[in-house]
Every structure is written in C-alpha cells, then in structure tokens.
Amino acid sequence: MDSEGIGRMTDVRDKVIGIIAEQAVLEPSDVRADATLEDLGIDSLGLVESIFAIEEAFDISVPFNANAPEESDFDISSVDAIVAGIERLIAEQHGRAGGA
C-alpha cells in the first residue's frame, strides 16, 4: 500500500474516532481501539447518531438496522471493527464506476 493509501486510512480512523468520541462526550485520545460502544457509554440512540454522522462524513450508506443491530451486516463489536467496516464500505461504495 502506498503512503497515500495509508494516510487515507489514518484519516478515516481519526474521523471515526472523533465521531465516536463526540457521541461519548470523551476526548478522541480516550477512545481505545478495542473498546466497545457500551464501554464508552454510548447507548442505542448514540449509536444511531454515530452511524448517521459517519454516513454523512464519508458519503456512504452503512448497512445497519437500528431495530435489530444483532442482525445487521455491519460489525459494531469494537471501535476497531467499526473503523475496518467503514474503510471497507468506502472502498466498495466509492470504488464503483459512475457512483451509486
């Protein structure tokens, strides 16, 4: 992977952590990669707000069902899992020719 790709992934991680930190009313430096949203004090409403903010920030659609989060195709088990999922969605949704 070239340095531009690595820089983009760091930007995604930083932005996602910033969004999660805002919902948790924490400093980004207090958000651990292995933390769950529950660990950070984010409830179901905060989760939905985080997903909306992430969708808006990255111009993507997250396959998440707030009514049945356990049935969603999007892994929210940890901050790292969320970041990895966002990176994958960005590659899938912005990699398409002609847009979505």
Secondary structure as a PSIPRED ss2 file (coil, helix, strand):
# PSIPRED VFORMAT (PSIPRED V4.0)

   1 M C   1.000  0.000  0.000
   2 D C   1.000  0.000  0.000
   3 S H   0.000  1.000  0.000
   4 E H   0.000  1.000  0.000
   5 G H   0.000  1.000  0.000
   6 I H   0.000  1.000  0.000
   7 G H   0.000  1.000  0.000
   8 R H   0.000  1.000  0.000
   9 M H   0.000  1.000  0.000
  10 T H   0.000  1.000  0.000
  11 D H   0.000  1.000  0.000
  12 V H   0.000  1.000  0.000
  13 R H   0.000  1.000  0.000
  14 D H   0.000  1.000  0.000
  15 K H   0.000  1.000  0.000
  16 V H   0.000  1.000  0.000
  17 I H   0.000  1.000  0.000
  18 G H   0.000  1.000  0.000
  19 I H   0.000  1.000  0.000
  20 I H   0.000  1.000  0.000
  21 A H   0.000  1.000  0.000
  22 E H   0.000  1.000  0.000
  23 Q H   0.000  1.000  0.000
  24 A H   0.000  1.000  0.000
  25 V C   1.000  0.000  0.000
  26 L C   1.000  0.000  0.000
  27 E C   1.000  0.000  0.000
  28 P H   0.000  1.000  0.000
  29 S H   0.000  1.000  0.000
  30 D H   0.000  1.000  0.000
  31 V C   1.000  0.000  0.000
  32 R C   1.000  0.000  0.000
  33 A C   1.000  0.000  0.000
  34 D C   1.000  0.000  0.000
  35 A C   1.000  0.000  0.000
  36 T C   1.000  0.000  0.000
  37 L C   1.000  0.000  0.000
  38 E C   1.000  0.000  0.000
  39 D C   1.000  0.000  0.000
  40 L C   1.000  0.000  0.000
  41 G C   1.000  0.000  0.000
  42 I C   1.000  0.000  0.000
  43 D C   1.000  0.000  0.000
  44 S H   0.000  1.000  0.000
  45 L H   0.000  1.000  0.000
  46 G H   0.000  1.000  0.000
  47 L H   0.000  1.000  0.000
  48 V H   0.000  1.000  0.000
  49 E H   0.000  1.000  0.000
  50 S H   0.000  1.000  0.000
  51 I H   0.000  1.000  0.000
  52 F H   0.000  1.000  0.000
  53 A H   0.000  1.000  0.000
  54 I H   0.000  1.000  0.000
  55 E H   0.000  1.000  0.000
  56 E H   0.000  1.000  0.000
  57 A H   0.000  1.000  0.000
  58 F H   0.000  1.000  0.000
  59 D C   1.000  0.000  0.000
  60 I C   1.000  0.000  0.000
  61 S C   1.000  0.000  0.000
  62 V C   1.000  0.000  0.000
  63 P C   1.000  0.000  0.000
  64 F C   1.000  0.000  0.000
  65 N C   1.000  0.000  0.000
  66 A C   1.000  0.000  0.000
  67 N C   1.000  0.000  0.000
  68 A C   1.000  0.000  0.000
  69 P H   0.000  1.000  0.000
  70 E H   0.000  1.000  0.000
  71 E H   0.000  1.000  0.000
  72 S C   1.000  0.000  0.000
  73 D C   1.000  0.000  0.000
  74 F C   1.000  0.000  0.000
  75 D C   1.000  0.000  0.000
  76 I C   1.000  0.000  0.000
  77 S C   1.000  0.000  0.000
  78 S C   1.000  0.000  0.000
  79 V H   0.000  1.000  0.000
  80 D H   0.000  1.000  0.000
  81 A H   0.000  1.000  0.000
  82 I H   0.000  1.000  0.000
  83 V H   0.000  1.000  0.000
  84 A H   0.000  1.000  0.000
  85 G H   0.000  1.000  0.000
  86 I H   0.000  1.000  0.000
  87 E H   0.000  1.000  0.000
  88 R H   0.000  1.000  0.000
  89 L H   0.000  1.000  0.000
  90 I H   0.000  1.000  0.000
  91 A H   0.000  1.000  0.000
  92 E H   0.000  1.000  0.000
  93 Q H   0.000  1.000  0.000
  94 H H   0.000  1.000  0.000
  95 G C   1.000  0.000  0.000
  96 R C   1.000  0.000  0.000
  97 A C   1.000  0.000  0.000
  98 G C   1.000  0.000  0.000
  99 G C   1.000  0.000  0.000
 100 A C   1.000  0.000  0.000
